[in-house]
Amino acid sequence: MTGLLTMPHLNQADRLVDRLDELVQQLAKNIPSGYLPDYVPALAQANSQAFGAALRAIDGRTWSRSRPRQPLVLMSVVKPLLLLYALRILGIDPVRSLLDCQPSALPYNDLSQLLEDGGRPRNAMLNSGAIALAGLIPGRNARDRVRLFQRWCYETWGLLLPVNETLCASVQSLPNQHNQAIAQTLVQFGTLEDATLALDTYNRICCTTLTLPDLASLGCWLAEPLDDWAEAIAEVLDMMAVGGLYQQSPDWMERVGWPAKSSVSGLVWAVQPGVGAIACYSPPLDDQGNSLLGLAFVRRAIDWF
């Protein structure tokens, strides 16, 4: 595969942009035949031909081919933000005492591994880890907890993360038996106190939204953090590296090297410290719940940086 940086140096910046545009056109003509998650009716109705992407480098360069004001549902891409929120609000030690930072060879909603590990989630990118964090963050009820999270995001980055209420209703219309079993198991092992509150919080926070350019800008902020944020962000990026793409994570880090997080909504978010970030969207998923086209785009677009 020819990289984006193997071009003549003449007008190199413009040529790189042209090559990204060509990459989008090429990928758009070859939408893979993945699946849409039927356990969330609204996501099962997504346009499988839809595609968008945004890149931002720490030197200020940007590139975007997306509807700039179209908010996309984060779903599992919110997990790194939920982890960062918990680390900053509750402290690093309490979060480390709750979960590990280890890879998982099993699916993101697997229960057997959680049982084997005594109710201690392998990492925060798995559903078990995120549900445990949702049960730990402050707030009287699910709506209050998500409002506090949204306020923190606005105060920290000036970003609004509204909840897509239609999608949230769709998520709640078909209770996820895997997640219910995970929450009950966490309660049985004393990792979680209230399964219903944790699940309601988790479902609602997963339905928050951001645009692709905002997600790329946020990733770029993580790529060059303020000094007092460095330890918490390093923890987040480590978690993304070991589990952000679930079973694919070790191979991805060996071949690509960018910590990334996927989502069943079709989002992929990749962040490289000292370099920048990529956010892209394409709904068809592989059998592990990762966007097929999103991963293909990130693998080839990193040469833009």
C-alpha positions as CSV (number, residue, x, y, z in Angstrom):
1,M,0.0,0.0,0.0
2,T,1.4,3.4,-1.0
3,G,1.5,5.9,1.9
4,L,0.3,9.4,1.7
5,L,3.8,10.8,2.2
6,T,5.4,9.1,-0.8
7,M,4.6,12.1,-3.1
8,P,6.8,14.8,-4.5
9,H,7.6,17.6,-2.1
10,L,6.2,20.2,-4.5
11,N,3.0,21.6,-3.0
12,Q,3.1,18.7,-0.6
13,A,0.4,20.1,1.7
14,D,-2.1,20.5,-1.1
15,R,-1.2,17.1,-2.5
16,L,-1.8,15.5,0.9
17,V,-5.3,17.1,1.0
18,D,-6.0,15.8,-2.5
19,R,-4.9,12.4,-1.5
20,L,-7.3,12.4,1.5
21,D,-10.1,13.5,-0.8
22,E,-9.2,10.7,-3.2
23,L,-9.1,8.2,-0.3
24,V,-12.6,9.2,0.8
25,Q,-13.9,8.8,-2.8
26,Q,-12.2,5.5,-3.2
27,L,-13.6,4.1,0.1
28,A,-17.0,5.4,-0.6
29,K,-17.2,3.4,-3.8
30,N,-16.3,0.2,-1.9
31,I,-18.6,0.2,1.2
32,P,-18.0,-3.1,2.9
33,S,-20.9,-5.4,3.7
34,G,-20.8,-5.3,7.4
35,Y,-23.8,-5.4,9.8
36,L,-25.9,-2.8,11.6
37,P,-26.7,-3.5,15.3
38,D,-30.3,-4.7,15.3
39,Y,-30.4,-4.6,19.1
40,V,-30.8,-0.8,18.9
41,P,-33.6,-0.2,16.4
42,A,-32.5,3.3,15.6
43,L,-29.0,2.3,14.7
44,A,-30.3,-0.6,12.6
45,Q,-31.9,2.1,10.4
46,A,-28.7,4.0,9.8
47,N,-27.7,4.9,6.2
48,S,-25.0,2.3,5.5
49,Q,-23.6,4.5,2.7
50,A,-23.0,7.4,5.0
51,F,-19.3,8.5,5.6
52,G,-17.6,11.4,7.2
53,A,-14.2,12.2,8.7
54,A,-12.2,14.9,10.4
55,L,-8.5,15.2,11.2
56,R,-6.7,17.7,13.4
57,A,-2.9,18.0,14.0
58,I,-1.4,19.6,17.1
59,D,0.3,22.2,14.8
60,G,-3.2,23.5,13.9
61,R,-3.8,21.9,10.5
62,T,-7.3,20.6,10.0
63,W,-9.1,18.6,7.3
64,S,-12.8,17.6,7.3
65,R,-15.3,16.1,5.0
66,S,-18.4,15.8,7.0
67,R,-21.6,17.8,7.8
68,P,-20.0,20.1,10.3
69,R,-23.1,20.7,12.4
70,Q,-24.4,17.1,12.3
71,P,-24.0,15.6,15.8
72,L,-23.3,11.8,15.9
73,V,-24.2,9.5,18.7
74,L,-21.0,8.5,20.6
75,M,-22.1,5.2,22.1
76,S,-18.9,3.4,23.1
77,V,-16.7,6.3,22.0
78,V,-17.9,8.1,25.1
79,K,-16.0,5.5,27.2
80,P,-12.7,7.3,27.2
81,L,-14.4,10.5,28.2
82,L,-16.3,8.8,31.0
83,L,-13.0,7.3,32.2
84,L,-11.3,10.7,32.1
85,Y,-14.2,12.3,33.9
86,A,-14.0,9.6,36.7
87,L,-10.2,10.0,36.9
88,R,-10.5,13.8,37.3
89,I,-13.5,13.9,39.6
90,L,-12.9,10.9,41.8
91,G,-9.1,10.5,41.5
92,I,-6.8,8.0,39.9
93,D,-6.4,5.6,42.8
94,P,-10.2,5.0,43.3
95,V,-10.5,4.3,39.6
96,R,-7.5,2.0,39.5
97,S,-9.0,0.1,42.5
98,L,-12.2,-0.5,40.5
99,L,-10.8,-1.9,37.3
100,D,-7.6,-3.2,35.5
101,C,-5.9,-2.0,32.3
102,Q,-5.5,-5.4,30.6
103,P,-6.5,-6.6,27.2
104,S,-9.4,-8.9,26.6
105,A,-9.6,-11.8,24.1
106,L,-13.4,-11.9,24.4
107,P,-16.2,-9.7,23.1
108,Y,-16.9,-6.3,24.7
109,N,-20.1,-7.6,26.4
110,D,-18.8,-11.0,27.5
111,L,-19.8,-12.2,30.9
112,S,-17.7,-15.3,31.4
113,Q,-14.5,-13.4,31.7
114,L,-16.0,-11.0,34.3
115,L,-17.0,-14.0,36.3
116,E,-13.6,-15.6,35.9
117,D,-12.0,-12.3,37.1
118,G,-14.1,-12.0,40.2
119,G,-16.2,-9.1,39.0
120,R,-13.2,-6.9,38.2
121,P,-13.4,-5.5,34.7
122,R,-10.3,-6.0,32.5
123,N,-10.5,-2.4,31.2
124,A,-12.7,0.6,31.0
125,M,-13.4,0.2,27.3
126,L,-15.4,-3.0,27.9
127,N,-19.1,-2.7,28.8
128,S,-18.3,-4.0,32.3
129,G,-15.7,-1.3,32.9
130,A,-17.9,1.5,31.6
131,I,-20.9,0.3,33.6
132,A,-18.8,0.1,36.7
133,L,-17.7,3.7,36.2
134,A,-21.3,4.8,35.5
135,G,-22.2,3.4,38.9
136,L,-19.3,5.3,40.6
137,I,-19.7,8.9,39.2
138,P,-21.6,11.5,41.3
139,G,-25.3,12.3,40.9
140,R,-28.7,11.4,42.4
141,N,-30.1,9.7,39.3
142,A,-29.1,8.9,35.8
143,R,-30.2,12.2,34.3
144,D,-28.4,14.1,37.1
145,R,-25.2,12.1,36.6
146,V,-25.2,12.8,32.8
147,R,-26.0,16.5,33.4
148,L,-23.0,16.8,35.7
149,F,-20.8,15.0,33.1
150,Q,-22.1,17.4,30.3
151,R,-21.4,20.4,32.5
152,W,-17.9,19.2,33.2
153,C,-17.3,18.7,29.4
154,Y,-18.5,22.3,28.7
155,E,-16.5,23.8,31.5
156,T,-13.4,21.9,30.4
157,W,-13.6,22.2,26.6
158,G,-16.5,24.4,25.8
159,L,-18.2,21.5,24.2
160,L,-21.9,20.7,24.4
161,L,-22.7,16.9,24.4
162,P,-26.5,16.8,24.1
163,V,-28.3,13.5,24.5
164,N,-30.0,12.1,21.4
165,E,-33.3,11.4,23.1
166,T,-34.7,9.5,20.1
167,L,-31.7,7.1,20.2
168,C,-31.9,6.9,24.0
169,A,-35.5,5.8,23.8
170,S,-34.6,3.2,21.2
171,V,-31.8,1.8,23.4
172,Q,-34.2,1.5,26.3
173,S,-37.0,0.0,24.2
174,L,-35.1,-3.3,24.0
175,P,-33.4,-4.0,27.3
176,N,-29.9,-5.3,26.7
177,Q,-29.7,-8.7,28.5
178,H,-26.0,-8.9,28.2
179,N,-25.5,-5.5,30.0
180,Q,-28.1,-6.4,32.6
181,A,-26.3,-9.6,33.4
182,I,-23.0,-7.7,33.6
183,A,-24.5,-5.2,36.0
184,Q,-26.0,-7.8,38.2
185,T,-22.7,-9.7,38.3
186,L,-20.9,-6.5,39.3
187,V,-23.4,-6.1,42.2
188,Q,-22.9,-9.7,43.3
189,F,-19.1,-9.2,43.5
190,G,-19.5,-5.8,45.3
191,T,-18.0,-3.8,42.4
192,L,-21.3,-2.0,42.0
193,E,-24.1,-1.0,44.4
194,D,-27.1,-0.2,42.2
195,A,-27.4,-2.1,38.9
196,T,-30.4,-0.1,37.6
197,L,-28.9,3.3,38.3
198,A,-25.6,2.3,36.7
199,L,-27.3,0.9,33.6
200,D,-29.6,3.9,33.2
201,T,-26.6,6.2,33.5
202,Y,-24.5,4.1,31.1
203,N,-27.3,4.0,28.5
204,R,-27.9,7.7,28.7
205,I,-24.3,8.8,28.6
206,C,-23.7,6.6,25.6
207,C,-26.4,8.6,23.7
208,T,-24.5,11.9,24.0
209,T,-23.5,13.4,20.7
210,L,-20.6,15.4,19.1
211,T,-19.8,16.4,15.6
212,L,-16.8,14.9,13.9
213,P,-14.8,18.2,13.8
214,D,-15.4,18.6,17.5
215,L,-14.4,15.0,18.2
216,A,-11.2,15.5,16.2
217,S,-10.4,18.7,18.1
218,L,-11.0,17.1,21.4
219,G,-8.7,14.2,20.5
220,C,-6.0,16.7,19.5
221,W,-6.4,18.3,23.0
222,L,-5.7,14.9,24.5
223,A,-2.7,14.5,22.2
224,E,-1.1,17.5,23.7
225,P,-2.4,17.8,27.3
226,L,-1.8,20.4,29.9
227,D,0.7,19.3,32.5
228,D,-1.8,18.7,35.3
229,W,-3.8,16.5,33.0
230,A,-1.0,14.4,31.7
231,E,-1.3,11.4,34.1
232,A,-5.0,11.0,33.7
233,I,-4.8,11.3,29.9
234,A,-2.0,8.8,29.8
235,E,-4.3,6.4,31.7
236,V,-7.1,7.0,29.2
237,L,-4.8,6.4,26.2
238,D,-3.4,3.3,27.7
239,M,-6.9,1.9,28.1
240,M,-7.7,2.8,24.5
241,A,-4.5,1.0,23.4
242,V,-5.3,-2.2,25.3
243,G,-9.1,-2.4,24.7
244,G,-10.4,0.4,22.5
245,L,-11.0,-2.0,19.5
246,Y,-11.7,-5.0,21.8
247,Q,-10.1,-8.2,20.5
248,Q,-8.4,-6.3,17.6
249,S,-6.6,-3.9,19.9
250,P,-3.2,-5.7,20.3
251,D,-2.9,-6.3,16.5
252,W,-4.0,-2.8,15.8
253,M,-1.4,-1.2,18.1
254,E,1.3,-3.4,16.6
255,R,0.3,-2.6,13.0
256,V,-1.0,1.0,13.3
257,G,0.2,2.3,16.7
258,W,-2.6,4.8,17.3
259,P,-4.8,4.3,20.4
260,A,-8.3,4.2,19.1
261,K,-11.9,3.7,20.2
262,S,-14.7,2.3,18.1
263,S,-18.5,2.4,18.6
264,V,-21.5,0.4,17.3
265,S,-22.9,3.7,16.0
266,G,-20.1,3.6,13.4
267,L,-17.6,6.0,14.9
268,V,-13.9,5.5,15.2
269,W,-11.8,7.9,17.2
270,A,-8.0,7.7,17.1
271,V,-5.5,9.8,19.1
272,Q,-1.7,9.8,18.8
273,P,0.2,11.7,21.6
274,G,2.3,14.6,20.2
275,V,0.7,14.2,16.7
276,G,-3.1,14.7,16.6
277,A,-6.4,12.9,16.2
278,I,-8.8,11.4,13.6
279,A,-12.6,11.0,13.9
280,C,-14.6,9.2,11.3
281,Y,-18.0,7.7,10.8
282,S,-19.3,4.7,8.7
283,P,-22.1,2.5,10.1
284,P,-21.3,-1.0,8.7
285,L,-19.5,-3.0,11.5
286,D,-17.3,-6.1,11.6
287,D,-18.1,-9.0,13.8
288,Q,-16.4,-7.3,16.8
289,G,-18.4,-4.1,16.6
290,N,-15.8,-1.9,14.9
291,S,-16.5,0.2,11.8
292,L,-15.0,-1.5,8.8
293,L,-14.6,1.6,6.7
294,G,-13.6,3.7,9.7
295,L,-10.7,1.5,10.6
296,A,-9.6,1.3,6.9
297,F,-9.7,5.1,6.7
298,V,-7.6,5.6,9.9
299,R,-5.0,3.1,8.7
300,R,-4.4,5.1,5.6
301,A,-5.1,8.7,6.8
302,I,-2.4,8.8,9.5
303,D,0.2,9.6,6.9
304,W,-1.4,13.1,6.5
305,F,0.2,14.0,9.8
